[in-house]
Amino acid sequence: MRAEYSSNVAGSRKIESLGSAVEGTILQNGQVRETHYPDTKIDLAAYDFQTYDADAVELSYKGRWDSKRVSFWSAAGLVFGFSGDTVAITFGDNTISGTLVGYRLAGMDWTFTNVTAGGTHVLVTSETPGIGQTYPVNPQRFEMRVSNWGYGVQIDKVHVGAGESLIKIPPYNRTIEFIGDSLSAGDFQSYESMSSFAYGVGEGLGQTEYYVTAFPGICVTDQECWGNPRGQAHQWFYSSDTSWRATAIWGDNPEPWDFGKMETTPDIVVINLGTNDNNIANNVSSAAFVDAYKKLIQGVHGKYPNAQVVVMELWLGFYQYGNSYGQDLGFQQELEDVVAYFNSDTYLSAPTIWDGTTNMTETLKTRSKPFVHYFRTKGILQHNDIGPQYHPTDVGAIKVASHLLQYIKLTFGWDLVATGPEVFHDTLYWNDQDSY
């Protein structure tokens, strides 16, 4: 859906203070949610650290980062092991000051802080819950995720205690990627990227690498949509998204994404695109939509020949229907036709791939097997699961994630192995009074 950057809409982040308490603004139903994010910024000169550069082999970058170690798209992360009881990160000048990041030790709950360009932030200390424990996660594992799809950070240095070291954490054995727009990026949800259904599936699977290559307002069709100059049929092949900061860093020559440097190749790719194409304001024809969607899947098939692709049925909101409600779907027949095409002899006997430009590349060398699936979303959400800005509420995102998790389990036999660690933060509400 359409990207918004105003500080008075849900999901945006605004610095209230850089004093003893750094406050980020989260709106819930128009009211400010009280938050107390720790102020983690320190004076680097006052500490004795063992320091690593951003390209240290022990560091594992999750999601899409460019060669300058700048994060893009949604839910980009950083993972590494470490010895000792201290972790700090110095953020580069291409960091958007005030960006809210979530971080945690092993399987402990997420903590959030606003980081600053050029600043050093200490994120693990001897007081951090779980520090020094050697089970069940060993070595100690640090993880950081960028919560905002529109902002981003640049990693400059990573620090541990003097005499301590970083430890390389091997990637998990299965990988999923989401390609989408604001519905996948978490626009208008509390922690945006970290409240989205895509993040919820990736994290909720457990022991799974995940990419969320999603940005608000973008179409699958390669044209201007809500300020995005290119569509996913083109932009998916690049490191950066279509944000203003990507333009500030890369200008008119964005850096191609190096698919060869990915730690793991996605086994499953989930595509949720078409909501913006379906909007009359963007004037996308049915034929143009189908052509672009086919090209994107051809690109995915070329880069990940063994990946299974899941096409998500669209949900476009609800309308009053007499004395009840109805659900808009959008491009329903077109999506079913796309799925049928890729599972037909027409394609499987001579599969071709797309490289994101105007030209088709060479034909795949081997005959393919059916690899495209259709995930029907009708009936998962009800009208009150959609907020005033036409995006799922936090609960709506959790419902979509829950259904998609079960679909993946039943369709591909993936066990759900996340058996305790927090996925969605700030959803712990309960009533402890049995008589009232």
C-alpha positions as CSV (number, residue, x, y, z in Angstrom):
1,M,0.0,0.0,0.0
2,R,1.0,3.6,-0.1
3,A,4.1,4.7,1.9
4,E,3.6,7.3,4.6
5,Y,6.4,9.2,6.4
6,S,4.4,11.6,8.6
7,S,5.2,11.4,12.3
8,N,1.5,11.3,13.2
9,V,0.6,8.0,11.6
10,A,0.9,4.6,13.1
11,G,4.2,2.8,12.6
12,S,6.4,5.9,12.1
13,R,9.2,6.7,14.5
14,K,10.0,10.0,16.0
15,I,12.8,11.0,18.5
16,E,11.4,12.8,21.5
17,S,14.6,13.1,23.4
18,L,18.3,12.1,23.3
19,G,18.6,12.5,27.1
20,S,18.4,9.7,29.7
21,A,15.4,8.2,28.1
22,V,15.0,7.9,24.3
23,E,11.3,7.7,23.4
24,G,9.9,6.4,20.1
25,T,6.3,7.2,19.3
26,I,3.9,4.4,18.6
27,L,0.2,5.2,18.1
28,Q,-2.5,2.8,19.0
29,N,-6.0,3.8,18.0
30,G,-4.8,7.4,17.8
31,Q,-3.4,7.4,21.3
32,V,0.3,7.4,22.1
33,R,1.5,4.1,23.5
34,E,3.8,4.6,26.5
35,T,7.3,3.3,25.7
36,H,10.5,3.4,27.6
37,Y,13.3,2.4,25.2
38,P,16.7,2.4,26.8
39,D,19.2,5.1,25.8
40,T,22.1,2.9,24.7
41,K,24.4,5.5,23.2
42,I,27.8,5.6,24.8
43,D,31.1,7.5,24.5
44,L,33.3,5.1,22.6
45,A,36.5,6.6,24.0
46,A,35.5,5.7,27.5
47,Y,35.5,1.9,26.8
48,D,38.1,-0.7,26.1
49,F,36.8,-2.9,23.3
50,Q,37.9,-5.5,20.9
51,T,36.7,-4.0,17.6
52,Y,35.8,-5.6,14.3
53,D,35.1,-4.0,10.9
54,A,31.7,-4.3,9.3
55,D,33.0,-6.8,6.8
56,A,34.3,-9.2,9.4
57,V,33.7,-12.8,8.4
58,E,32.1,-13.6,11.7
59,L,29.1,-11.2,10.9
60,S,26.1,-12.6,9.1
61,Y,23.8,-10.1,7.5
62,K,20.2,-11.1,7.2
63,G,17.9,-9.8,4.5
64,R,19.3,-7.3,2.0
65,W,22.2,-5.0,2.7
66,D,24.2,-3.2,0.1
67,S,28.0,-3.3,-0.3
68,K,28.3,-0.3,2.0
69,R,26.6,-2.4,4.8
70,V,23.4,-0.2,4.6
71,S,20.1,-2.0,5.3
72,F,17.2,-1.9,2.9
73,W,13.8,-3.4,2.4
74,S,12.1,-4.9,5.5
75,A,13.3,-6.6,8.7
76,A,17.0,-6.6,7.7
77,G,19.1,-8.1,10.4
78,L,22.6,-8.9,11.8
79,V,23.6,-12.1,13.6
80,F,26.8,-13.2,15.3
81,G,28.1,-15.2,18.2
82,F,30.4,-13.7,20.8
83,S,32.4,-14.4,24.0
84,G,32.3,-12.3,27.1
85,D,29.4,-10.1,28.3
86,T,29.5,-7.0,26.1
87,V,28.3,-6.1,22.6
88,A,28.3,-2.6,21.1
89,I,27.8,-1.4,17.5
90,T,29.0,1.8,15.9
91,F,26.5,2.9,13.2
92,G,27.7,4.6,10.0
93,D,26.8,8.0,8.6
94,N,24.3,6.5,6.3
95,T,22.2,5.5,9.3
96,I,18.9,7.4,9.6
97,S,19.2,8.8,13.2
98,G,16.2,7.7,15.3
99,T,15.8,4.4,13.5
100,L,14.2,1.9,15.9
101,V,16.0,-1.4,16.1
102,G,15.1,-4.6,18.0
103,Y,17.9,-6.7,19.5
104,R,18.2,-9.7,21.7
105,L,20.4,-12.3,23.2
106,A,19.7,-15.9,22.0
107,G,16.0,-16.7,22.6
108,M,15.3,-13.9,25.1
109,D,12.7,-11.2,24.4
110,W,13.3,-8.3,22.1
111,T,14.5,-5.0,23.4
112,F,14.3,-1.8,21.3
113,T,16.4,1.3,21.1
114,N,16.7,4.3,18.7
115,V,20.2,4.5,17.1
116,T,22.1,7.4,15.7
117,A,24.3,8.1,12.7
118,G,27.9,7.9,13.8
119,G,27.0,6.8,17.3
120,T,28.1,3.8,19.3
121,H,25.4,1.9,21.1
122,V,26.0,-0.7,23.8
123,L,23.4,-3.5,23.4
124,V,24.6,-6.3,25.7
125,T,26.1,-5.9,29.1
126,S,26.7,-8.0,32.2
127,E,23.2,-7.1,33.2
128,T,21.5,-8.4,30.1
129,P,19.1,-11.3,30.9
130,G,20.5,-14.6,29.8
131,I,24.1,-13.4,29.6
132,G,26.6,-16.2,30.5
133,Q,24.1,-19.0,30.1
134,T,25.4,-21.7,27.8
135,Y,22.1,-23.5,27.0
136,P,20.1,-24.2,24.9
137,V,21.8,-21.7,22.6
138,N,25.6,-22.0,22.5
139,P,27.7,-20.0,21.7
140,Q,25.9,-16.8,22.8
141,R,24.0,-15.5,19.9
142,F,23.3,-11.8,19.2
143,E,20.6,-10.7,16.8
144,M,19.5,-7.2,15.7
145,R,16.6,-6.4,13.3
146,V,15.6,-3.0,11.8
147,S,12.0,-2.3,12.6
148,N,11.3,0.4,10.1
149,W,10.9,-0.3,6.4
150,G,11.5,3.4,5.4
151,Y,14.5,4.0,7.5
152,G,17.7,2.0,7.8
153,V,21.1,1.7,9.4
154,Q,24.7,1.3,8.3
155,I,27.1,-0.9,10.2
156,D,30.5,0.6,10.8
157,K,32.1,-1.4,13.6
158,V,31.1,-4.2,16.0
159,H,32.7,-4.3,19.5
160,V,33.0,-6.9,22.2
161,G,34.9,-6.8,25.5
162,A,38.7,-6.4,25.5
163,G,40.2,-9.8,25.0
164,E,36.9,-11.3,23.7
165,S,35.9,-12.3,20.2
166,L,33.2,-12.7,17.7
167,I,32.1,-16.2,16.6
168,K,30.6,-17.1,13.3
169,I,27.1,-18.6,13.6
170,P,26.3,-21.0,10.7
171,P,23.0,-20.3,8.9
172,Y,20.0,-22.4,9.4
173,N,19.3,-25.2,6.9
174,R,16.1,-23.8,5.4
175,T,15.3,-20.4,4.0
176,I,12.1,-18.5,3.0
177,E,11.8,-15.2,1.1
178,F,8.8,-12.8,0.9
179,I,8.4,-10.5,-2.0
180,G,5.7,-7.8,-1.4
181,D,4.5,-4.3,-0.7
182,S,3.4,-2.6,2.5
183,L,1.2,-5.6,3.5
184,S,4.4,-7.7,3.8
185,A,6.5,-4.8,5.1
186,G,4.2,-4.1,8.1
187,D,3.1,-0.6,7.2
188,F,0.9,0.9,9.9
189,Q,1.6,-1.9,12.4
190,S,3.1,-1.2,15.8
191,Y,6.7,-2.3,15.1
192,E,6.2,-2.2,11.3
193,S,8.7,-4.8,9.9
194,M,8.7,-6.7,13.2
195,S,4.9,-6.7,13.4
196,S,4.3,-7.9,9.8
197,F,2.8,-11.2,8.8
198,A,6.0,-11.9,6.7
199,Y,8.3,-11.5,9.7
200,G,5.9,-13.5,11.8
201,V,6.1,-16.4,9.5
202,G,9.9,-16.2,9.0
203,E,10.5,-15.9,12.7
204,G,7.6,-18.2,13.7
205,L,8.9,-21.1,11.7
206,G,12.0,-21.3,13.9
207,Q,15.5,-22.1,12.8
208,T,14.8,-20.6,9.4
209,E,16.5,-17.8,7.5
210,Y,14.1,-15.3,6.1
211,Y,14.2,-12.3,3.7
212,V,11.4,-9.8,3.5
213,T,12.0,-8.0,0.2
214,A,9.0,-5.7,0.5
215,F,8.4,-2.0,0.3
216,P,5.2,0.1,0.6
217,G,3.4,1.4,-2.4
218,I,5.3,-0.7,-4.9
219,C,3.6,-2.5,-7.8
220,V,4.7,-5.8,-9.4
221,T,4.3,-4.0,-12.7
222,D,7.4,-2.0,-13.6
223,Q,6.0,1.5,-13.5
224,E,5.6,4.4,-11.1
225,C,3.2,3.5,-8.2
226,W,2.7,5.8,-5.2
227,G,6.1,7.4,-5.7
228,N,8.0,4.2,-6.4
229,P,9.6,4.7,-9.8
230,R,10.0,1.0,-10.5
231,G,8.0,-2.2,-9.8
232,Q,9.1,-5.5,-8.3
233,A,9.5,-7.1,-11.7
234,H,12.6,-4.9,-11.9
235,Q,13.5,-3.8,-8.4
236,W,13.7,-7.3,-6.9
237,F,17.0,-7.7,-8.7
238,Y,18.6,-4.9,-6.7
239,S,20.1,-4.5,-3.3
240,S,18.2,-1.3,-2.5
241,D,14.5,-0.6,-2.4
242,T,12.9,2.5,-4.0
243,S,13.2,4.7,-1.0
244,W,14.5,8.3,-1.0
245,R,17.5,7.2,1.0
246,A,18.4,4.6,-1.7
247,T,18.4,7.4,-4.2
248,A,20.5,9.6,-1.9
249,I,23.1,6.8,-1.7
250,W,23.0,5.2,-5.2
251,G,21.4,7.9,-7.4
252,D,20.2,6.5,-10.7
253,N,22.5,3.5,-10.6
254,P,21.3,1.2,-7.9
255,E,23.6,-1.7,-7.0
256,P,22.4,-5.1,-8.4
257,W,21.7,-7.7,-5.7
258,D,24.5,-10.3,-5.6
259,F,22.4,-13.5,-5.4
260,G,25.7,-15.4,-5.2
261,K,26.6,-13.9,-1.9
262,M,23.5,-15.2,-0.1
263,E,24.4,-17.6,2.7
264,T,21.5,-19.8,1.7
265,T,19.2,-20.1,-1.3
266,P,15.5,-19.7,-0.5
267,D,13.6,-23.0,-0.5
268,I,10.2,-21.2,-0.5
269,V,9.3,-17.8,-2.0
270,V,6.0,-16.2,-1.0
271,I,4.7,-13.4,-3.2
272,N,2.0,-11.0,-2.1
273,L,1.7,-8.3,-4.8
274,G,-1.0,-6.7,-6.8
275,T,-2.8,-4.5,-4.2
276,N,-1.2,-1.4,-5.6
277,D,-1.5,-2.5,-9.2
278,N,-5.3,-3.0,-8.6
279,N,-5.7,0.6,-7.4
280,I,-7.3,2.7,-10.1
281,A,-4.9,5.5,-9.4
282,N,-2.0,3.5,-10.8
283,N,-3.9,2.6,-14.0
284,V,-2.4,-0.9,-14.4
285,S,-4.2,-3.1,-16.9
286,S,-5.0,-6.8,-16.4
287,A,-2.6,-7.7,-19.2
288,A,0.2,-5.6,-17.8
289,F,-0.2,-7.1,-14.3
290,V,-0.2,-10.7,-15.6
291,D,2.9,-10.0,-17.7
292,A,4.8,-8.5,-14.8
293,Y,3.8,-11.2,-12.4
294,K,5.0,-13.9,-14.8
295,K,8.3,-12.1,-15.3
296,L,8.8,-11.9,-11.6
297,I,8.2,-15.6,-11.1
298,Q,10.5,-16.3,-14.1
299,G,13.2,-14.3,-12.3
300,V,12.7,-16.2,-9.1
301,H,12.8,-19.5,-11.0
302,G,16.0,-18.4,-12.7
303,K,17.8,-17.3,-9.5
304,Y,16.4,-20.1,-7.3
305,P,15.7,-23.1,-9.7
306,N,14.7,-25.4,-6.8
307,A,12.5,-23.0,-4.9
308,Q,8.8,-23.5,-4.4
309,V,6.7,-20.4,-5.1
310,V,3.6,-19.5,-3.2
311,V,1.3,-16.9,-4.8
312,M,-1.0,-15.2,-2.2
313,E,-4.6,-14.4,-3.0
314,L,-5.1,-10.6,-2.5
315,W,-7.2,-9.0,0.2
316,L,-8.3,-5.5,-0.6
317,G,-10.3,-4.7,2.4
318,F,-14.0,-4.9,3.2
319,Y,-17.2,-3.1,2.4
320,Q,-20.7,-3.0,3.9
321,Y,-22.9,-5.5,2.1
322,G,-26.5,-5.0,3.1
323,N,-26.7,-6.0,6.7
324,S,-23.2,-7.6,6.7
325,Y,-19.8,-7.2,5.1
326,G,-18.1,-8.4,1.9
327,Q,-14.4,-8.8,1.1
328,D,-12.7,-7.4,-1.9
329,L,-10.0,-9.7,-3.5
330,G,-8.8,-8.2,-6.7
331,F,-7.1,-9.8,-9.8
332,Q,-8.5,-13.1,-8.6
333,Q,-8.8,-14.8,-12.0
334,E,-5.5,-13.3,-13.2
335,L,-3.6,-14.8,-10.2
336,E,-5.2,-18.2,-10.8
337,D,-4.3,-18.0,-14.5
338,V,-0.6,-17.2,-13.5
339,V,-0.5,-20.2,-11.2
340,A,-2.0,-22.4,-13.9
341,Y,0.5,-21.2,-16.5
342,F,3.6,-22.0,-14.5
343,N,2.2,-25.5,-13.7
344,S,1.3,-26.2,-17.4
345,D,3.2,-28.1,-20.0
346,T,3.5,-24.8,-21.9
347,Y,5.9,-23.5,-19.4
348,L,7.4,-26.6,-17.8
349,S,8.5,-28.0,-21.2
350,A,10.5,-24.9,-22.0
351,P,10.9,-22.7,-18.9
352,T,12.5,-19.3,-19.5
353,I,13.9,-16.8,-17.0
354,W,13.9,-13.1,-16.6
355,D,16.7,-10.9,-15.5
356,G,14.9,-7.7,-14.5
357,T,15.7,-5.9,-17.8
358,T,13.8,-5.8,-21.1
359,N,15.3,-8.9,-22.4
360,M,14.7,-12.6,-21.7
361,T,17.8,-14.6,-20.8
362,E,18.7,-18.1,-21.8
363,T,16.3,-21.0,-21.4
364,L,16.7,-23.2,-18.4
365,K,18.6,-26.3,-19.2
366,T,16.4,-28.9,-17.6
367,R,12.7,-29.6,-17.6
368,S,11.0,-28.2,-14.6
369,K,8.4,-29.7,-12.3
370,P,5.3,-27.9,-11.0
371,F,6.5,-25.4,-8.4
372,V,3.9,-22.7,-8.1
373,H,1.2,-22.8,-5.4
374,Y,-1.8,-20.7,-4.6
375,F,-2.5,-19.6,-1.0
376,R,-6.1,-18.5,-0.6
377,T,-6.6,-15.7,2.0
378,K,-10.4,-15.3,1.8
379,G,-11.9,-15.8,5.2
380,I,-8.8,-15.3,7.2
381,L,-9.4,-11.6,7.9
382,Q,-12.7,-9.9,9.0
383,H,-13.5,-6.3,8.5
384,N,-12.3,-5.3,12.0
385,D,-8.9,-6.8,11.2
386,I,-8.2,-3.9,8.9
387,G,-7.3,-0.5,10.3
388,P,-8.4,2.9,9.1
389,Q,-5.4,3.1,6.8
390,Y,-6.5,-0.1,4.9
391,H,-3.7,-2.2,6.4
392,P,-4.1,-5.2,8.8
393,T,-4.1,-4.4,12.5
394,D,-1.4,-6.2,14.7
395,V,-4.0,-8.9,15.3
396,G,-4.8,-9.2,11.6
397,A,-1.1,-9.7,10.8
398,I,-0.9,-12.4,13.4
399,K,-3.9,-14.2,11.9
400,V,-2.4,-14.1,8.4
401,A,0.9,-15.4,9.8
402,S,-0.8,-18.2,11.7
403,H,-2.7,-19.5,8.7
404,L,0.3,-19.2,6.4
405,L,2.5,-21.1,8.9
406,Q,0.0,-24.0,8.9
407,Y,-0.2,-23.9,5.1
408,I,3.6,-24.2,4.8
409,K,3.6,-27.0,7.3
410,L,0.9,-28.9,5.5
411,T,2.1,-28.2,2.0
412,F,5.9,-28.6,2.4
413,G,6.2,-30.6,5.5
414,W,8.1,-27.9,7.4
415,D,8.0,-28.5,11.2
416,L,7.3,-25.5,13.4
417,V,10.3,-25.5,15.7
418,A,10.0,-22.1,17.4
419,T,8.9,-23.4,20.8
420,G,9.2,-20.5,23.1
421,P,11.2,-17.4,21.9
422,E,9.2,-14.3,21.4
423,V,8.1,-13.4,17.9
424,F,5.7,-10.5,18.2
425,H,6.7,-7.9,20.8
426,D,4.2,-6.0,23.0
427,T,1.3,-8.5,22.5
428,L,1.2,-9.7,26.1
429,Y,-2.2,-8.6,27.4
430,W,-4.1,-10.6,30.0
431,N,-6.7,-10.4,32.8
432,D,-5.6,-11.9,36.1
433,Q,-8.9,-11.2,38.0
434,D,-11.2,-14.2,38.1
435,S,-14.1,-12.2,39.7
436,Y,-15.0,-8.7,38.6
